[in-house]
Amino acid sequence: MAARATQLANGEQGIAENNRQRQTLVEERLDLFGENNPDTEEKQLAAALRQAEERVEKEQKEQTRLLRECELTKAAIKEKETSVTKRQETLVQLEESFCQRLQENNYADEAAWQAARIPESERIILHKKVEDLQNRRARLDERLQDRQTRLEEEKQLQLTEAGPEELSAEHNELITTRKQKIERIGSLSQQLETDKEQRARQRDLLNSLEAQRKECLRWKELHSLIGSSDGKKYRNFAQGLTFELMVSPCQSAAGWHDRPLPAGTG
């Protein structure tokens, strides 16, 4: 009985402890959630946690991008600083060289050199001439190289067995013949030009003769109408005109328009 009473007492104590713990948990739950549903709160907390993790991931990516940009910017800054340093060194060297050249050319300072410079327009013209001369030199060098190549090719062909003296004599003879041909061509050209001028003068003369011939025919036709050695034709022509002028008003008044004039008045 004593053991059973002890066991019963222990059981009651355990029940009391469990109730106490349960009450403690209930109070803690009320402190944490109040009267809210734990499942709903869990879902809301899970969603909030997921959103927080997404924000953290996004921020990490943005941080990584910014770090990369920062590194690139630092590298660019370093490159620019290196470039600036090199340019400063180059400028110092150029300035020293420029000052040395000023002294070598007897210029007191840069202002004196600026005053002695030619105008911009003249420098442009000179620069253009230099470019033209350089292009011309390049073309001449190309032609020279081509001629040298062709000369070497001709030498390798060995087209003749004659010696240099014979070839030189033949070359001089060809030059003389060419000169004579050129002179002959010039003479023929002059003759052609003279012939052309003569043909032009003859053409003008023929045109003048044709005009005179037409004028002569006109006067000849006029002579055949009213000309004669004793002046009879001209008198008859003048009398006919005078008679026609006198008779025309009378014919108009009498209505004789269709009647012929007397013979010799036409």
C-alpha positions in Angstrom: 0.0 0.0 0.0 2.8 2.4 0.9 4.5 1.7 -2.5 1.2 2.2 -4.3 0.6 5.5 -2.4 4.1 6.6 -3.3 3.6 5.7 -7.0 0.3 7.6 -6.9 1.9 10.6 -5.3 4.7 10.6 -8.0 2.0 10.3 -10.7 0.2 13.3 -9.3 3.4 15.2 -9.1 4.2 14.3 -12.7 0.7 15.4 -13.8 1.1 18.6 -11.9 4.5 19.2 -13.5 3.1 18.5 -17.0 0.2 20.9 -16.3 2.7 23.5 -15.2 4.8 23.1 -18.3 1.8 23.1 -20.4 0.6 26.4 -18.8 4.1 27.8 -19.3 4.0 26.9 -23.0 0.5 28.3 -23.4 1.7 31.6 -21.8 4.7 31.7 -24.1 2.5 31.0 -27.1 0.2 33.8 -26.1 3.2 36.1 -25.7 4.5 35.2 -29.1 1.3 34.7 -31.2 -1.5 36.0 -29.1 -4.7 34.5 -30.4 -3.3 34.1 -34.0 -3.3 30.8 -35.8 0.2 29.2 -35.7 -0.1 27.7 -39.2 -0.9 31.1 -40.6 1.9 32.7 -38.7 4.3 30.0 -39.9 3.3 30.5 -43.5 3.7 34.3 -43.2 7.1 33.9 -41.5 8.1 31.4 -44.3 7.1 33.9 -47.0 8.9 36.7 -45.2 12.0 34.5 -44.8 11.8 33.6 -48.5 11.5 37.3 -49.5 14.4 38.2 -47.2 16.6 35.5 -48.8 15.7 36.8 -52.2 16.6 40.3 -51.2 19.9 39.1 -49.7 20.7 37.2 -52.9 19.8 40.3 -55.0 21.9 42.5 -52.8 24.8 40.0 -53.0 24.6 40.0 -56.8 24.5 43.8 -56.8 27.4 43.9 -54.5 29.3 41.6 -56.7 28.5 43.8 -59.8 29.6 46.9 -57.9 32.8 45.3 -56.7 33.6 44.2 -60.3 32.8 47.7 -61.6 34.9 49.1 -58.8 37.8 46.9 -59.8 37.4 47.9 -63.4 37.3 51.5 -62.5 40.4 51.1 -60.4 42.2 49.4 -63.3 41.1 52.2 -65.6 42.2 54.9 -63.2 45.6 53.1 -62.8 45.9 52.9 -66.6 45.0 56.6 -67.0 47.5 57.5 -64.3 50.2 55.5 -66.1 49.3 57.1 -69.4 49.4 60.6 -67.8 52.7 59.8 -66.2 54.2 58.7 -69.5 52.7 61.7 -71.3 54.2 64.0 -68.7 57.6 62.4 -69.2 57.2 62.6 -72.9 56.2 66.3 -72.6 59.2 67.0 -70.5 61.5 65.4 -73.1 59.8 67.2 -75.9 60.0 70.5 -74.1 63.7 70.0 -73.4 64.3 69.0 -77.0 62.2 72.0 -78.2 64.2 74.4 -76.0 67.5 72.9 -77.3 66.3 73.3 -80.9 65.4 76.9 -80.2 68.9 77.6 -78.9 70.4 75.8 -81.9 68.4 78.0 -84.3 69.2 81.2 -82.4 65.7 81.8 -81.0 65.6 83.5 -77.6 62.4 81.9 -76.5 59.1 80.4 -77.9 57.6 83.9 -78.5 60.5 84.7 -80.8 59.9 81.4 -82.6 56.2 82.1 -82.9 56.9 85.5 -84.4 59.2 84.0 -87.0 56.8 81.3 -88.1 55.1 81.6 -91.5 51.4 82.2 -91.7 49.0 79.2 -91.5 47.8 79.6 -95.1 51.4 79.5 -96.4 52.2 76.5 -94.3 49.2 74.6 -95.7 50.4 75.4 -99.2 53.9 74.2 -98.4 52.6 71.1 -96.8 50.5 70.4 -99.9 53.6 70.9 -102.1 55.6 68.5 -99.8 52.9 65.9 -100.1 52.9 66.3 -103.9 56.7 66.0 -104.0 56.6 62.9 -101.8 53.9 61.3 -104.0 55.9 62.2 -107.1 59.1 60.8 -105.6 57.2 57.6 -104.7 56.0 57.3 -108.3 59.5 57.9 -109.7 60.9 55.3 -107.3 58.3 52.8 -108.5 59.1 53.6 -112.1 62.9 53.4 -111.4 62.4 50.0 -109.7 60.3 48.8 -112.7 62.9 50.0 -115.1 65.7 48.3 -113.1 63.7 45.1 -113.0 63.1 45.2 -116.7 66.8 46.0 -117.3 67.8 43.0 -115.3 65.3 40.9 -117.3 66.7 42.2 -120.6 70.2 41.5 -119.5 69.3 38.0 -118.6 67.7 37.5 -122.0 71.0 38.3 -123.8 69.3 39.3 -127.1 72.5 40.4 -128.8 76.1 39.4 -129.0 77.3 42.9 -129.8 79.7 44.6 -127.4 79.0 47.8 -125.5 80.8 50.0 -128.1 78.7 48.6 -131.0 75.5 48.9 -129.0 76.5 52.5 -128.1 77.1 53.4 -131.8 73.9 51.7 -132.8 72.1 53.6 -130.0 73.5 56.9 -131.2 72.5 56.1 -134.8 69.0 55.4 -133.6 68.9 58.6 -131.7 70.0 60.5 -134.8 67.4 58.7 -137.0 64.8 59.4 -134.4 65.7 63.1 -134.4 65.5 63.2 -138.2 62.1 61.5 -138.1 60.9 64.0 -135.5 62.2 66.9 -137.6 60.5 65.4 -140.7 57.2 65.0 -138.7 57.5 68.6 -137.6 58.1 69.7 -141.2 55.1 67.7 -142.5 53.0 69.1 -139.6 53.9 72.6 -140.7 53.1 71.8 -144.3 49.7 70.4 -143.2 49.0 73.5 -141.1 50.0 75.7 -144.1 47.8 73.6 -146.4 44.9 73.9 -143.9 45.3 77.7 -143.8 45.4 77.9 -147.6 42.3 75.7 -147.9 40.5 78.0 -145.5 41.6 81.1 -147.6 40.4 79.3 -150.7 37.1 78.5 -149.1 36.6 82.1 -148.1 37.6 83.2 -151.6 35.1 80.7 -153.2 32.4 82.0 -150.9 33.2 85.6 -151.9 33.2 84.6 -155.6 29.8 82.9 -155.2 28.4 86.0 -153.5 29.7 88.2 -156.3 28.3 85.8 -158.9 24.9 86.0 -157.4 25.1 89.8 -157.3 26.2 89.8 -160.9 23.3 87.6 -161.9 20.9 89.9 -160.1 22.3 92.9 -162.0 22.3 91.0 -165.2 18.6 90.1 -164.8 17.8 93.8 -164.0 19.8 94.8 -167.1 17.8 92.4 -169.2 14.6 94.0 -167.9 15.3 97.8 -168.1 18.8 98.2 -169.5 19.9 99.0 -173.1 22.6 101.1 -174.8 20.2 103.9 -175.8 18.0 103.8 -172.7 14.9 102.8 -174.5 14.0 99.9 -172.2 14.3 102.1 -169.2 12.1 104.8 -170.7 9.5 102.3 -171.7 9.6 100.7 -168.2 9.2 104.2 -166.6 6.4 105.2 -169.0 4.6 102.0 -168.3 4.7 102.5 -164.5 3.6 106.1 -164.9 0.8 105.2 -167.2 -0.3 102.4 -164.8 -0.4 104.9 -161.9 -2.5 107.3 -164.0 -4.9 104.7 -165.4 -5.5 102.7 -162.2 -7.8 105.4 -160.5 -9.8 105.7 -163.7 -10.2 101.9 -163.9 -11.3 101.8 -160.3 -13.9 104.5 -160.9 -15.3 103.0 -164.2 -15.1 99.3 -162.9 -12.5 98.3 -165.6 -10.6 96.0 -163.3 -10.6 93.1 -165.7 -9.7 95.0 -168.9 -6.1 94.7 -170.1 -3.8 97.7 -170.4 -2.7 98.9 -173.8 0.3 97.2 -175.3 3.7 98.3 -174.1 2.5 99.4 -170.6 3.1 96.1 -168.9 
